[in-house]
Amino acid sequence: MFNNKTKGTLIGADTTTLIATGTEISGEIKFSGCLEIEGSVVGNIIADPCCETSQVRIQNSGQVRGDVCAPVIIVNGQIEGNVYSSKRVELAAKALVCGDVHYQMMEMVKGAQINGGLMYTKDSPKNRLEAPEVVSQAIDSDDILGQYVDSGLNG
């Protein structure tokens, strides 16, 4: 699964953001391209809704406490929160997800664990999500997560 270099899985190195082992980030992360997590993130991770090729890769040393929203989510570490994927979720042998997984397509290897529900959606969202209108400096992450769910990931 992780050695399989398919067109949909590979993203150029110039668009990859790495959170290295030993690094801890607190707060919401918004990104496009590829986000690779080997360290620890406390907060929601949200891909730019206009970038259909964005992906999050949580390596075996990676830990996330918060919701993860991206078209492609590859996990070999730990997530304590819900997972929202409009395309594909891959769970490797050391993956541990404590929360609900919303997916269109999923690959799960022997040893992976999910402590939560699996919510299948047969079609990916037809309309791209638009960035929320910024009224003040504070953005409610529940509104952004709601846009992912309301866009068709919830059924």
C-alpha positions in Angstrom: 0.0 0.0 0.0 2.6 2.6 1.0 5.2 1.4 -1.6 2.6 1.6 -4.3 3.5 4.8 -6.3 0.3 5.6 -8.1 -0.4 8.9 -9.8 -3.1 9.7 -7.3 -0.8 9.1 -4.3 2.3 11.1 -5.4 2.6 14.8 -5.0 5.7 16.8 -5.9 8.2 17.5 -3.1 7.8 21.2 -3.6 4.2 21.1 -2.3 4.9 18.9 0.7 4.9 20.2 4.3 6.6 18.1 6.9 5.9 18.2 10.6 9.0 16.3 11.8 9.4 13.9 14.7 9.8 15.7 18.0 7.8 18.7 16.7 4.4 19.6 18.4 2.0 22.0 16.8 -1.0 23.3 18.6 -3.8 25.0 16.6 -5.7 24.5 13.4 -3.7 23.7 10.2 -5.0 24.7 6.8 -3.0 23.5 3.8 -3.0 22.5 0.1 -0.7 19.9 -1.4 0.7 17.2 0.9 1.0 17.4 4.7 3.2 14.7 6.2 3.0 14.3 9.9 5.8 12.5 11.9 5.4 14.7 15.0 2.3 15.7 17.0 -0.6 18.0 16.1 -3.2 19.2 18.6 -6.0 20.8 16.5 -8.0 20.3 13.3 -6.3 19.7 10.0 -8.2 21.0 7.0 -7.2 20.8 3.3 -8.0 23.6 1.0 -11.4 22.6 -0.4 -10.5 23.7 -3.9 -7.5 21.4 -4.1 -8.7 17.9 -5.0 -5.2 16.4 -4.9 -4.4 17.4 -1.3 -3.5 14.6 1.1 -2.5 14.1 4.7 0.0 11.3 5.6 0.3 10.4 9.2 3.4 8.3 9.7 3.9 5.7 12.4 5.4 8.3 14.8 2.7 10.8 14.0 -0.2 11.8 16.3 -3.2 14.0 15.7 -5.7 15.2 18.3 -8.4 16.8 16.2 -10.5 16.2 13.1 -8.7 15.6 9.7 -10.4 16.8 6.5 -8.7 16.1 3.1 -9.5 14.3 -0.1 -6.8 11.6 0.6 -5.9 10.6 4.1 -3.1 8.0 4.7 -2.7 6.8 8.3 0.0 4.7 9.9 0.0 6.7 13.2 -2.8 7.8 15.6 -5.8 10.1 15.1 -8.0 11.1 18.0 -10.8 12.7 16.2 -13.0 12.3 13.1 -11.7 11.7 9.6 -13.4 13.3 6.6 -12.2 12.2 3.2 -13.9 13.0 -0.1 -11.8 10.4 -2.0 -9.7 7.8 -0.2 -8.6 6.7 3.2 -5.7 4.2 3.6 -5.1 2.7 7.0 -1.8 0.9 7.4 -0.9 -1.8 10.0 -0.1 0.6 12.9 -3.0 3.0 12.2 -5.2 3.8 15.2 -8.3 6.1 14.7 -10.4 7.0 17.7 -13.3 8.7 16.0 -15.7 8.3 13.0 -14.3 7.8 9.5 -16.2 9.4 6.6 -15.0 8.0 3.3 -15.7 7.2 -0.3 -13.1 4.5 -0.7 -11.1 2.8 2.0 -8.2 0.4 2.2 -7.5 -1.1 5.6 -4.5 -3.4 6.3 -4.5 -6.2 9.0 -3.6 -4.6 12.3 -5.2 -1.2 11.7 -7.8 -0.2 14.3 -10.8 2.1 14.2 -12.7 2.9 17.5 -15.6 4.7 16.0 -18.1 4.5 13.1 -17.6 4.1 9.4 -19.7 6.4 7.2 -19.6 5.5 3.5 -20.6 7.9 0.8 -21.0 6.5 -2.7 -20.4 9.8 -4.6 -17.7 12.4 -4.0 -19.1 16.0 -3.7 -19.9 17.4 -7.2 -19.6 21.0 -6.1 -16.3 22.2 -4.8 -16.4 23.7 -1.3 -15.9 27.4 -1.1 -13.8 29.0 1.6 -16.0 30.4 4.3 -16.6 34.1 4.2 -14.3 35.8 6.8 -16.3 38.2 8.9 -13.8 38.4 11.7 -10.3 37.0 12.5 -11.8 34.0 14.3 -13.0 31.2 12.1 -15.2 28.5 13.6 -13.7 25.2 12.6 -17.1 23.5 13.1 -18.4 25.6 10.2 -15.6 24.3 7.9 -16.1 20.7 9.1 -19.8 21.2 8.5 -19.1 22.2 4.9 -17.3 18.9 4.3 -20.1 16.9 5.8 -22.8 19.0 4.1 -21.1 18.6 0.7 -22.1 15.0 0.5 -19.8 13.1 2.8 -22.6 12.4 5.2 -24.7 10.5 2.7 
